[in-house]
Amino acid sequence: MGADKALMPLGDGGPPMLALVMERLRDVADDVTIVANDAERYARFGSPVVPDVHADIGPLGGIHAALSHAAHDHCLIVACDMPFLSAGLLHRMASEPRDFDVLVPVLPGESRQGRQGGVLQTLHAIYSKRCLPHIASRIRDGHRQVIGFFDDVVVRTIEVDEIKTWDPELRSFFNANTPETLAAAAAMAKEEEHIPGEMRSSL
């Protein structure tokens, strides 16, 4: 992207993507934390900023940092470049009985994760603090793939048919992580401005 994508707006004068993500998270969570190594840059968003415990590990390190600082036993973790999170889907996930270690949506597609049956959306998932020792063990062994510790914990999936009940177009999982997808996201956001309020609130 050539710049910090979390701070990029959707179109001229729009709020940064991170602000859109945090707005949806605050609708379902009373403890919202930003994982980043530059606290000053994100201070204006009004949430605690915590650094990676294990630097340069990628998403797995971010998940570890979030869980380490979470106030509750289960922590919803999403990426900063997902501007169309569905409040309905997030509430559905938050309402799931907490007898799992990972609750993760699955979308159709060819997975690069080395598994069959679709693509696990590991950066739109709920993790338990019970995952922490397993994540730390993987990091110590030099492994960075998020799903690498899933065999050691209780994983529950949400399948696409149920996801579409709350998010028919699967916009929750749209990543604006290139100039092209950022432009597409800006166009999608402009479309949403013309959706009646009562319909938009369920997105």
C-alpha positions as CSV (number, residue, x, y, z in Angstrom):
1,M,0.0,0.0,0.0
2,G,3.0,2.3,0.5
3,A,1.5,3.7,3.8
4,D,-0.2,2.5,6.9
5,K,-3.5,1.0,5.6
6,A,-5.2,1.3,9.0
7,L,-5.0,5.1,8.7
8,M,-6.2,5.2,5.1
9,P,-9.7,6.6,4.5
10,L,-12.3,5.1,2.3
11,G,-12.6,7.9,-0.2
12,D,-11.8,11.6,0.2
13,G,-12.6,12.9,3.6
14,G,-13.8,9.6,4.9
15,P,-12.8,8.1,8.3
16,P,-9.7,5.9,8.4
17,M,-10.4,2.1,8.0
18,L,-9.3,1.5,11.6
19,A,-12.0,3.9,12.9
20,L,-14.7,1.9,10.9
21,V,-13.4,-1.4,12.3
22,M,-13.4,-0.1,15.9
23,E,-16.9,1.4,15.6
24,R,-18.3,-2.1,14.8
25,L,-16.2,-3.8,17.5
26,R,-17.4,-1.3,20.2
27,D,-20.9,-2.5,19.3
28,V,-20.2,-5.9,20.7
29,A,-17.2,-5.5,23.0
30,D,-16.5,-3.5,26.2
31,D,-12.7,-3.9,25.9
32,V,-11.2,-2.9,22.5
33,T,-7.5,-2.9,22.1
34,I,-5.2,-2.0,19.2
35,V,-2.2,-4.2,18.6
36,A,0.6,-2.1,17.2
37,N,4.2,-1.2,17.8
38,D,3.8,2.6,17.4
39,A,1.4,3.7,20.2
40,E,1.7,7.4,19.4
41,R,0.3,6.9,15.9
42,Y,-2.9,5.3,17.2
43,A,-3.5,7.3,20.4
44,R,-6.2,9.3,18.7
45,F,-8.5,6.3,18.4
46,G,-9.2,6.3,22.1
47,S,-8.3,2.7,22.9
48,P,-5.2,1.1,24.6
49,V,-2.4,0.3,22.2
50,V,-0.3,-2.7,23.0
51,P,2.9,-3.9,21.3
52,D,3.6,-7.4,20.0
53,V,5.1,-9.6,22.7
54,H,6.9,-11.4,19.9
55,A,8.0,-9.0,17.2
56,D,8.1,-9.7,13.4
57,I,6.0,-12.9,13.7
58,G,3.1,-11.6,11.7
59,P,-0.6,-12.3,12.5
60,L,0.2,-15.1,15.0
61,G,2.3,-12.6,17.0
62,G,-0.6,-10.1,16.9
63,I,-3.1,-12.7,18.2
64,H,-0.7,-13.6,21.0
65,A,-0.4,-10.0,22.0
66,A,-4.1,-9.4,21.9
67,L,-4.9,-12.4,24.1
68,S,-2.1,-11.5,26.5
69,H,-3.7,-8.1,27.2
70,A,-7.4,-9.0,26.9
71,A,-9.6,-8.3,29.9
72,H,-11.8,-11.4,29.3
73,D,-11.1,-15.1,28.7
74,H,-12.3,-14.9,25.1
75,C,-11.1,-12.2,22.6
76,L,-12.6,-11.3,19.2
77,I,-9.7,-10.6,16.8
78,V,-10.1,-8.8,13.5
79,A,-7.8,-7.2,11.0
80,C,-7.6,-3.4,10.6
81,D,-8.3,-3.6,6.8
82,M,-11.8,-5.1,7.1
83,P,-14.1,-2.0,6.8
84,F,-17.4,-3.8,6.3
85,L,-17.7,-5.9,9.4
86,S,-21.2,-7.1,10.1
87,A,-22.5,-6.2,13.5
88,G,-25.1,-9.0,13.2
89,L,-22.4,-11.6,12.5
90,L,-20.2,-10.3,15.3
91,H,-23.1,-10.5,17.7
92,R,-23.9,-14.0,16.5
93,M,-20.3,-15.1,17.2
94,A,-20.2,-13.4,20.6
95,S,-23.4,-15.3,21.6
96,E,-21.8,-18.7,21.0
97,P,-21.4,-20.8,24.2
98,R,-17.8,-20.3,25.3
99,D,-16.8,-24.0,25.4
100,F,-14.4,-23.5,22.5
101,D,-10.9,-22.3,22.2
102,V,-11.3,-20.9,18.6
103,L,-14.5,-19.9,16.9
104,V,-13.7,-19.2,13.2
105,P,-15.8,-18.6,10.1
106,V,-15.1,-20.8,7.0
107,L,-15.5,-19.5,3.5
108,P,-15.5,-21.6,0.3
109,G,-12.3,-21.6,-1.7
110,E,-9.0,-23.2,-2.2
111,S,-7.0,-22.9,1.0
112,R,-3.3,-22.1,1.2
113,Q,-3.5,-23.1,4.8
114,G,-2.8,-26.8,4.1
115,R,-6.4,-27.9,4.9
116,Q,-9.4,-29.2,3.1
117,G,-12.9,-27.8,3.2
118,G,-12.5,-24.1,2.7
119,V,-10.6,-21.1,4.0
120,L,-10.5,-20.4,7.8
121,Q,-10.9,-16.7,8.5
122,T,-8.4,-16.5,11.3
123,L,-8.4,-12.7,11.5
124,H,-12.2,-12.6,12.0
125,A,-12.3,-15.1,14.9
126,I,-12.7,-15.5,18.6
127,Y,-9.8,-17.0,20.6
128,S,-9.6,-18.2,24.2
129,K,-6.7,-17.4,26.5
130,R,-6.2,-21.2,26.6
131,C,-4.6,-20.8,23.2
132,L,-1.7,-18.7,24.6
133,P,0.7,-21.6,25.7
134,H,0.1,-23.4,22.4
135,I,0.7,-20.2,20.4
136,A,3.9,-19.5,22.4
137,S,5.1,-23.1,21.8
138,R,4.6,-22.7,18.0
139,I,6.5,-19.4,18.0
140,R,9.4,-20.9,20.0
141,D,9.6,-23.6,17.4
142,G,9.8,-21.1,14.6
143,H,6.3,-21.6,13.2
144,R,4.2,-18.6,12.1
145,Q,1.1,-20.1,10.5
146,V,-1.9,-19.2,12.6
147,I,-3.7,-22.5,12.2
148,G,-0.6,-24.4,13.2
149,F,-1.8,-24.7,16.8
150,F,-5.4,-25.5,16.0
151,D,-4.9,-29.3,16.4
152,D,-4.0,-28.7,20.0
153,V,-7.2,-26.8,21.0
154,V,-11.0,-27.0,20.6
155,V,-11.9,-25.3,17.3
156,R,-15.5,-24.6,16.2
157,T,-16.4,-23.3,12.8
158,I,-19.2,-21.2,11.4
159,E,-20.1,-22.4,8.0
160,V,-20.9,-20.1,5.0
161,D,-24.7,-20.8,5.0
162,E,-25.0,-19.4,8.5
163,I,-22.7,-16.6,7.8
164,K,-24.9,-15.5,4.9
165,T,-27.8,-15.2,7.3
166,W,-26.1,-12.2,8.8
167,D,-23.9,-11.1,5.9
168,P,-25.4,-12.2,2.6
169,E,-22.6,-10.8,0.4
170,L,-19.8,-11.8,2.8
171,R,-18.6,-8.2,2.9
172,S,-17.2,-8.8,6.4
173,F,-14.2,-10.6,4.9
174,F,-13.4,-8.0,2.3
175,N,-9.7,-6.9,2.8
176,A,-8.7,-3.5,1.6
177,N,-5.0,-4.2,1.5
178,T,-4.0,-3.0,-2.0
179,P,-4.6,0.3,-3.8
180,E,-7.1,-1.6,-6.1
181,T,-9.1,-3.1,-3.2
182,L,-9.0,0.2,-1.3
183,A,-10.6,1.8,-4.4
184,A,-13.2,-1.0,-4.6
185,A,-14.0,-0.5,-0.9
186,A,-14.5,3.2,-1.4
187,A,-17.0,2.4,-4.1
188,M,-18.8,-0.1,-1.9
189,A,-18.9,2.4,0.9
190,K,-20.5,5.0,-1.4
191,E,-23.1,2.4,-2.3
192,E,-23.9,1.8,1.4
193,E,-24.7,5.5,1.8
194,H,-27.8,4.9,-0.3
195,I,-29.0,1.9,1.8
196,P,-31.9,2.8,4.2
197,G,-30.7,3.2,7.8
198,E,-32.7,0.2,9.1
199,M,-31.1,-2.1,6.5
200,R,-27.6,-0.6,6.9
201,S,-27.7,-1.2,10.7
202,S,-27.9,-5.0,10.2
203,L,-24.8,-5.1,7.8
